[in-house]
Amino acid sequence: MNFNDFASSLTQDSPPASCSPFLKALWYDKKGNWHQAHEIAQEANSTAHCLIHAYLHRKEGDVSNARYWYNRAGKPMPNTALDAEWEAMVKELLTRS
C-alpha cells in the first residue's frame, strides 16, 4: 500500500485490514475519531506508539502532555502543521509495512 492508497481508504467505513495498529490509529484520527486513535496509541510504549500519542495530544492542544510523549519517543516536538506531521508519519509507517 502506498500513501495515495491509504488516503483513498479514508472514504471507507473502516481502515484497511492489512494496516498496522499504528496506521489504524492515524486512519481513525483523520476520520475524526480522536478517541479511537488514542486508545490504539495507549496500547503499548513502542517509539511509534509514543510518537502517535504525542501527535494526538499536540492536536488536542495539550502541549505539555504532547512534549512528554515526544520525549518518550526520542523526538523533538515538530514545528510543522499537524497535517504535514500526520502525512510524514503515515509515509514512514507505510515503509515499514
Phi and psi in radians as a Rosetta constraint file:
Dihedral C 1 N 2 CA 2 C 2 CIRCULARHARMONIC -1.917 0.35
Dihedral N 2 CA 2 C 2 N 3 CIRCULARHARMONIC 3.124 0.35
Dihedral C 2 N 3 CA 3 C 3 CIRCULARHARMONIC -1.063 0.35
Dihedral N 3 CA 3 C 3 N 4 CIRCULARHARMONIC -0.735 0.35
Dihedral C 3 N 4 CA 4 C 4 CIRCULARHARMONIC -1.103 0.35
Dihedral N 4 CA 4 C 4 N 5 CIRCULARHARMONIC -0.682 0.35
Dihedral C 4 N 5 CA 5 C 5 CIRCULARHARMONIC -1.089 0.35
Dihedral N 5 CA 5 C 5 N 6 CIRCULARHARMONIC -0.776 0.35
Dihedral C 5 N 6 CA 6 C 6 CIRCULARHARMONIC -1.091 0.35
Dihedral N 6 CA 6 C 6 N 7 CIRCULARHARMONIC -0.825 0.35
Dihedral C 6 N 7 CA 7 C 7 CIRCULARHARMONIC -1.073 0.35
Dihedral N 7 CA 7 C 7 N 8 CIRCULARHARMONIC -0.679 0.35
Dihedral C 7 N 8 CA 8 C 8 CIRCULARHARMONIC -1.144 0.35
Dihedral N 8 CA 8 C 8 N 9 CIRCULARHARMONIC -0.513 0.35
Dihedral C 8 N 9 CA 9 C 9 CIRCULARHARMONIC -1.167 0.35
Dihedral N 9 CA 9 C 9 N 10 CIRCULARHARMONIC -0.242 0.35
Dihedral C 9 N 10 CA 10 C 10 CIRCULARHARMONIC -1.184 0.35
Dihedral N 10 CA 10 C 10 N 11 CIRCULARHARMONIC -0.197 0.35
Dihedral C 10 N 11 CA 11 C 11 CIRCULARHARMONIC -1.437 0.35
Dihedral N 11 CA 11 C 11 N 12 CIRCULARHARMONIC -0.192 0.35
Dihedral C 11 N 12 CA 12 C 12 CIRCULARHARMONIC -1.496 0.35
Dihedral N 12 CA 12 C 12 N 13 CIRCULARHARMONIC 2.979 0.35
Dihedral C 12 N 13 CA 13 C 13 CIRCULARHARMONIC -1.501 0.35
Dihedral N 13 CA 13 C 13 N 14 CIRCULARHARMONIC -0.275 0.35
Dihedral C 13 N 14 CA 14 C 14 CIRCULARHARMONIC -2.536 0.35
Dihedral N 14 CA 14 C 14 N 15 CIRCULARHARMONIC 2.743 0.35
Dihedral C 14 N 15 CA 15 C 15 CIRCULARHARMONIC -1.206 0.35
Dihedral N 15 CA 15 C 15 N 16 CIRCULARHARMONIC 2.739 0.35
Dihedral C 15 N 16 CA 16 C 16 CIRCULARHARMONIC -0.994 0.35
Dihedral N 16 CA 16 C 16 N 17 CIRCULARHARMONIC 2.401 0.35
Dihedral C 16 N 17 CA 17 C 17 CIRCULARHARMONIC -1.063 0.35
Dihedral N 17 CA 17 C 17 N 18 CIRCULARHARMONIC -0.488 0.35
Dihedral C 17 N 18 CA 18 C 18 CIRCULARHARMONIC -1.388 0.35
Dihedral N 18 CA 18 C 18 N 19 CIRCULARHARMONIC -0.083 0.35
Dihedral C 18 N 19 CA 19 C 19 CIRCULARHARMONIC -1.263 0.35
Dihedral N 19 CA 19 C 19 N 20 CIRCULARHARMONIC 2.522 0.35
Dihedral C 19 N 20 CA 20 C 20 CIRCULARHARMONIC -1.216 0.35
Dihedral N 20 CA 20 C 20 N 21 CIRCULARHARMONIC 2.858 0.35
Dihedral C 20 N 21 CA 21 C 21 CIRCULARHARMONIC -1.000 0.35
Dihedral N 21 CA 21 C 21 N 22 CIRCULARHARMONIC -0.600 0.35
Dihedral C 21 N 22 CA 22 C 22 CIRCULARHARMONIC -1.100 0.35
Dihedral N 22 CA 22 C 22 N 23 CIRCULARHARMONIC -0.822 0.35
Dihedral C 22 N 23 CA 23 C 23 CIRCULARHARMONIC -1.168 0.35
Dihedral N 23 CA 23 C 23 N 24 CIRCULARHARMONIC -0.613 0.35
Dihedral C 23 N 24 CA 24 C 24 CIRCULARHARMONIC -1.097 0.35
Dihedral N 24 CA 24 C 24 N 25 CIRCULARHARMONIC -0.713 0.35
Dihedral C 24 N 25 CA 25 C 25 CIRCULARHARMONIC -1.053 0.35
Dihedral N 25 CA 25 C 25 N 26 CIRCULARHARMONIC -0.792 0.35
Dihedral C 25 N 26 CA 26 C 26 CIRCULARHARMONIC -1.214 0.35
Dihedral N 26 CA 26 C 26 N 27 CIRCULARHARMONIC -0.568 0.35
Dihedral C 26 N 27 CA 27 C 27 CIRCULARHARMONIC -1.096 0.35
Dihedral N 27 CA 27 C 27 N 28 CIRCULARHARMONIC -0.873 0.35
Dihedral C 27 N 28 CA 28 C 28 CIRCULARHARMONIC -1.074 0.35
Dihedral N 28 CA 28 C 28 N 29 CIRCULARHARMONIC -0.694 0.35
Dihedral C 28 N 29 CA 29 C 29 CIRCULARHARMONIC -1.039 0.35
Dihedral N 29 CA 29 C 29 N 30 CIRCULARHARMONIC -0.837 0.35
Dihedral C 29 N 30 CA 30 C 30 CIRCULARHARMONIC -1.164 0.35
Dihedral N 30 CA 30 C 30 N 31 CIRCULARHARMONIC -0.476 0.35
Dihedral C 30 N 31 CA 31 C 31 CIRCULARHARMONIC -1.382 0.35
Dihedral N 31 CA 31 C 31 N 32 CIRCULARHARMONIC -0.038 0.35
Dihedral C 31 N 32 CA 32 C 32 CIRCULARHARMONIC 1.622 0.35
Dihedral N 32 CA 32 C 32 N 33 CIRCULARHARMONIC 0.176 0.35
Dihedral C 32 N 33 CA 33 C 33 CIRCULARHARMONIC -1.831 0.35
Dihedral N 33 CA 33 C 33 N 34 CIRCULARHARMONIC 1.258 0.35
Dihedral C 33 N 34 CA 34 C 34 CIRCULARHARMONIC -0.984 0.35
Dihedral N 34 CA 34 C 34 N 35 CIRCULARHARMONIC -0.718 0.35
Dihedral C 34 N 35 CA 35 C 35 CIRCULARHARMONIC -1.138 0.35
Dihedral N 35 CA 35 C 35 N 36 CIRCULARHARMONIC -0.722 0.35
Dihedral C 35 N 36 CA 36 C 36 CIRCULARHARMONIC -1.131 0.35
Dihedral N 36 CA 36 C 36 N 37 CIRCULARHARMONIC -0.729 0.35
Dihedral C 36 N 37 CA 37 C 37 CIRCULARHARMONIC -1.057 0.35
Dihedral N 37 CA 37 C 37 N 38 CIRCULARHARMONIC -0.748 0.35
Dihedral C 37 N 38 CA 38 C 38 CIRCULARHARMONIC -1.142 0.35
Dihedral N 38 CA 38 C 38 N 39 CIRCULARHARMONIC -0.688 0.35
Dihedral C 38 N 39 CA 39 C 39 CIRCULARHARMONIC -1.009 0.35
Dihedral N 39 CA 39 C 39 N 40 CIRCULARHARMONIC -0.778 0.35
Dihedral C 39 N 40 CA 40 C 40 CIRCULARHARMONIC -1.148 0.35
Dihedral N 40 CA 40 C 40 N 41 CIRCULARHARMONIC -0.752 0.35
Dihedral C 40 N 41 CA 41 C 41 CIRCULARHARMONIC -1.090 0.35
Dihedral N 41 CA 41 C 41 N 42 CIRCULARHARMONIC -0.489 0.35
Dihedral C 41 N 42 CA 42 C 42 CIRCULARHARMONIC -1.467 0.35
Dihedral N 42 CA 42 C 42 N 43 CIRCULARHARMONIC -0.085 0.35
Dihedral C 42 N 43 CA 43 C 43 CIRCULARHARMONIC -1.189 0.35
Dihedral N 43 CA 43 C 43 N 44 CIRCULARHARMONIC -0.424 0.35
Dihedral C 43 N 44 CA 44 C 44 CIRCULARHARMONIC -2.718 0.35
Dihedral N 44 CA 44 C 44 N 45 CIRCULARHARMONIC 3.119 0.35
Dihedral C 44 N 45 CA 45 C 45 CIRCULARHARMONIC -2.111 0.35
Dihedral N 45 CA 45 C 45 N 46 CIRCULARHARMONIC 0.538 0.35
Dihedral C 45 N 46 CA 46 C 46 CIRCULARHARMONIC -1.171 0.35
Dihedral N 46 CA 46 C 46 N 47 CIRCULARHARMONIC 2.907 0.35
Dihedral C 46 N 47 CA 47 C 47 CIRCULARHARMONIC -0.994 0.35
Dihedral N 47 CA 47 C 47 N 48 CIRCULARHARMONIC -0.773 0.35
Dihedral C 47 N 48 CA 48 C 48 CIRCULARHARMONIC -1.121 0.35
Dihedral N 48 CA 48 C 48 N 49 CIRCULARHARMONIC -0.754 0.35
Dihedral C 48 N 49 CA 49 C 49 CIRCULARHARMONIC -1.023 0.35
Dihedral N 49 CA 49 C 49 N 50 CIRCULARHARMONIC -0.813 0.35
Dihedral C 49 N 50 CA 50 C 50 CIRCULARHARMONIC -1.120 0.35
Dihedral N 50 CA 50 C 50 N 51 CIRCULARHARMONIC -0.678 0.35
Dihedral C 50 N 51 CA 51 C 51 CIRCULARHARMONIC -1.171 0.35
Dihedral N 51 CA 51 C 51 N 52 CIRCULARHARMONIC -0.755 0.35
Dihedral C 51 N 52 CA 52 C 52 CIRCULARHARMONIC -1.149 0.35
Dihedral N 52 CA 52 C 52 N 53 CIRCULARHARMONIC -0.709 0.35
Dihedral C 52 N 53 CA 53 C 53 CIRCULARHARMONIC -1.026 0.35
Dihedral N 53 CA 53 C 53 N 54 CIRCULARHARMONIC -0.767 0.35
Dihedral C 53 N 54 CA 54 C 54 CIRCULARHARMONIC -1.073 0.35
Dihedral N 54 CA 54 C 54 N 55 CIRCULARHARMONIC -0.853 0.35
Dihedral C 54 N 55 CA 55 C 55 CIRCULARHARMONIC -0.984 0.35
Dihedral N 55 CA 55 C 55 N 56 CIRCULARHARMONIC -0.786 0.35
Dihedral C 55 N 56 CA 56 C 56 CIRCULARHARMONIC -1.099 0.35
Dihedral N 56 CA 56 C 56 N 57 CIRCULARHARMONIC -0.699 0.35
Dihedral C 56 N 57 CA 57 C 57 CIRCULARHARMONIC -1.259 0.35
Dihedral N 57 CA 57 C 57 N 58 CIRCULARHARMONIC -0.580 0.35
Dihedral C 57 N 58 CA 58 C 58 CIRCULARHARMONIC -1.093 0.35
Dihedral N 58 CA 58 C 58 N 59 CIRCULARHARMONIC -0.764 0.35
Dihedral C 58 N 59 CA 59 C 59 CIRCULARHARMONIC -1.099 0.35
Dihedral N 59 CA 59 C 59 N 60 CIRCULARHARMONIC -0.670 0.35
Dihedral C 59 N 60 CA 60 C 60 CIRCULARHARMONIC -1.178 0.35
Dihedral N 60 CA 60 C 60 N 61 CIRCULARHARMONIC -0.376 0.35
Dihedral C 60 N 61 CA 61 C 61 CIRCULARHARMONIC 1.690 0.35
Dihedral N 61 CA 61 C 61 N 62 CIRCULARHARMONIC 0.096 0.35
Dihedral C 61 N 62 CA 62 C 62 CIRCULARHARMONIC -1.604 0.35
Dihedral N 62 CA 62 C 62 N 63 CIRCULARHARMONIC 1.377 0.35
Dihedral C 62 N 63 CA 63 C 63 CIRCULARHARMONIC -1.106 0.35
Dihedral N 63 CA 63 C 63 N 64 CIRCULARHARMONIC -0.700 0.35
Dihedral C 63 N 64 CA 64 C 64 CIRCULARHARMONIC -1.155 0.35
Dihedral N 64 CA 64 C 64 N 65 CIRCULARHARMONIC -0.714 0.35
Dihedral C 64 N 65 CA 65 C 65 CIRCULARHARMONIC -1.175 0.35
Dihedral N 65 CA 65 C 65 N 66 CIRCULARHARMONIC -0.703 0.35
Dihedral C 65 N 66 CA 66 C 66 CIRCULARHARMONIC -1.043 0.35
Dihedral N 66 CA 66 C 66 N 67 CIRCULARHARMONIC -0.809 0.35
Dihedral C 66 N 67 CA 67 C 67 CIRCULARHARMONIC -1.034 0.35
Dihedral N 67 CA 67 C 67 N 68 CIRCULARHARMONIC -0.729 0.35
Dihedral C 67 N 68 CA 68 C 68 CIRCULARHARMONIC -0.990 0.35
Dihedral N 68 CA 68 C 68 N 69 CIRCULARHARMONIC -0.820 0.35
Dihedral C 68 N 69 CA 69 C 69 CIRCULARHARMONIC -1.271 0.35
Dihedral N 69 CA 69 C 69 N 70 CIRCULARHARMONIC -0.600 0.35
Dihedral C 69 N 70 CA 70 C 70 CIRCULARHARMONIC -1.076 0.35
Dihedral N 70 CA 70 C 70 N 71 CIRCULARHARMONIC -0.731 0.35
Dihedral C 70 N 71 CA 71 C 71 CIRCULARHARMONIC -1.064 0.35
Dihedral N 71 CA 71 C 71 N 72 CIRCULARHARMONIC -0.739 0.35
Dihedral C 71 N 72 CA 72 C 72 CIRCULARHARMONIC -1.078 0.35
Dihedral N 72 CA 72 C 72 N 73 CIRCULARHARMONIC -0.586 0.35
Dihedral C 72 N 73 CA 73 C 73 CIRCULARHARMONIC -1.417 0.35
Dihedral N 73 CA 73 C 73 N 74 CIRCULARHARMONIC -0.168 0.35
Dihedral C 73 N 74 CA 74 C 74 CIRCULARHARMONIC 1.315 0.35
Dihedral N 74 CA 74 C 74 N 75 CIRCULARHARMONIC 0.483 0.35
Dihedral C 74 N 75 CA 75 C 75 CIRCULARHARMONIC -2.251 0.35
Dihedral N 75 CA 75 C 75 N 76 CIRCULARHARMONIC 2.575 0.35
Dihedral C 75 N 76 CA 76 C 76 CIRCULARHARMONIC -1.335 0.35
Dihedral N 76 CA 76 C 76 N 77 CIRCULARHARMONIC 2.699 0.35
Dihedral C 76 N 77 CA 77 C 77 CIRCULARHARMONIC -1.184 0.35
Dihedral N 77 CA 77 C 77 N 78 CIRCULARHARMONIC 2.192 0.35
Dihedral C 77 N 78 CA 78 C 78 CIRCULARHARMONIC -1.237 0.35
Dihedral N 78 CA 78 C 78 N 79 CIRCULARHARMONIC 2.737 0.35
Dihedral C 78 N 79 CA 79 C 79 CIRCULARHARMONIC -1.752 0.35
Dihedral N 79 CA 79 C 79 N 80 CIRCULARHARMONIC 0.174 0.35
Dihedral C 79 N 80 CA 80 C 80 CIRCULARHARMONIC -1.506 0.35
Dihedral N 80 CA 80 C 80 N 81 CIRCULARHARMONIC 2.912 0.35
Dihedral C 80 N 81 CA 81 C 81 CIRCULARHARMONIC -1.147 0.35
Dihedral N 81 CA 81 C 81 N 82 CIRCULARHARMONIC 2.674 0.35
Dihedral C 81 N 82 CA 82 C 82 CIRCULARHARMONIC -1.028 0.35
Dihedral N 82 CA 82 C 82 N 83 CIRCULARHARMONIC -0.715 0.35
Dihedral C 82 N 83 CA 83 C 83 CIRCULARHARMONIC -1.082 0.35
Dihedral N 83 CA 83 C 83 N 84 CIRCULARHARMONIC -0.682 0.35
Dihedral C 83 N 84 CA 84 C 84 CIRCULARHARMONIC -1.172 0.35
Dihedral N 84 CA 84 C 84 N 85 CIRCULARHARMONIC -0.694 0.35
Dihedral C 84 N 85 CA 85 C 85 CIRCULARHARMONIC -1.132 0.35
Dihedral N 85 CA 85 C 85 N 86 CIRCULARHARMONIC -0.769 0.35
Dihedral C 85 N 86 CA 86 C 86 CIRCULARHARMONIC -1.013 0.35
Dihedral N 86 CA 86 C 86 N 87 CIRCULARHARMONIC -0.852 0.35
Dihedral C 86 N 87 CA 87 C 87 CIRCULARHARMONIC -1.076 0.35
Dihedral N 87 CA 87 C 87 N 88 CIRCULARHARMONIC -0.751 0.35
Dihedral C 87 N 88 CA 88 C 88 CIRCULARHARMONIC -1.102 0.35
Dihedral N 88 CA 88 C 88 N 89 CIRCULARHARMONIC -0.720 0.35
Dihedral C 88 N 89 CA 89 C 89 CIRCULARHARMONIC -1.135 0.35
Dihedral N 89 CA 89 C 89 N 90 CIRCULARHARMONIC -0.772 0.35
Dihedral C 89 N 90 CA 90 C 90 CIRCULARHARMONIC -1.039 0.35
Dihedral N 90 CA 90 C 90 N 91 CIRCULARHARMONIC -0.835 0.35
Dihedral C 90 N 91 CA 91 C 91 CIRCULARHARMONIC -1.056 0.35
Dihedral N 91 CA 91 C 91 N 92 CIRCULARHARMONIC -0.748 0.35
Dihedral C 91 N 92 CA 92 C 92 CIRCULARHARMONIC -1.096 0.35
Dihedral N 92 CA 92 C 92 N 93 CIRCULARHARMONIC -0.794 0.35
Dihedral C 92 N 93 CA 93 C 93 CIRCULARHARMONIC -1.193 0.35
Dihedral N 93 CA 93 C 93 N 94 CIRCULARHARMONIC -0.548 0.35
Dihedral C 93 N 94 CA 94 C 94 CIRCULARHARMONIC -1.162 0.35
Dihedral N 94 CA 94 C 94 N 95 CIRCULARHARMONIC -0.526 0.35
Dihedral C 94 N 95 CA 95 C 95 CIRCULARHARMONIC -1.251 0.35
Dihedral N 95 CA 95 C 95 N 96 CIRCULARHARMONIC -0.368 0.35
Dihedral C 95 N 96 CA 96 C 96 CIRCULARHARMONIC -1.508 0.35
Dihedral N 96 CA 96 C 96 N 97 CIRCULARHARMONIC -0.287 0.35
